[in-house]
Amino acid sequence: MVVPFTFFGGAVTALEKHYTIKEVATLWGFSVGCVRTIFRDRSDVLRLGHAETLHTRCYMNIRVPESVVTRVYAELQKRRE
């Protein structure tokens, strides 16, 4: 049984496929930097990492749920019309 939970205001299932930025870039034929910019300020992606300190930079792993990838792609398609 898949249990849905609320994740930053949207319904996401815990067992849903989550894509890396590189995987989304490959699927869409965009650069990694472009895809990172598209998902930078979205609240419905999963960010794992640690804060930047005086001697180390911030490393952030970003995972994008499949439902969010689909929704953002549809939004981008609407903008083109």
C-alpha positions, 0 to 999 in steps of 0.5 A, spaced: 500 500 500 502 506 498 501 511 503 500 519 500 503 524 505 503 532 504 509 535 502 510 542 502 503 543 500 502 538 495 500 531 495 506 526 493 507 519 494 513 516 498 514 511 493 513 515 487 519 515 482 524 521 484 529 524 478 535 527 479 537 534 476 541 530 471 536 525 469 531 530 468 536 534 463 537 528 459 529 526 458 528 534 456 534 535 452 536 541 456 543 542 460 543 541 467 544 548 469 537 550 465 534 544 469 537 546 476 534 554 474 527 551 473 527 547 479 531 552 484 525 556 487 520 550 487 517 548 494 515 541 491 522 538 490 526 534 495 532 538 497 538 534 501 544 537 504 548 541 509 548 548 510 555 552 507 560 554 513 566 558 513 570 553 510 566 548 506 561 550 500 553 548 500 552 541 497 545 540 495 542 533 492 535 535 489 530 530 487 524 531 483 518 527 484 515 524 477 508 528 478 512 535 479 516 533 473 510 532 469 506 538 472 512 543 470 513 540 463 506 541 462 507 549 465 513 550 460 508 547 454 503 552 456 508 558 456 510 556 449 503 556 446 
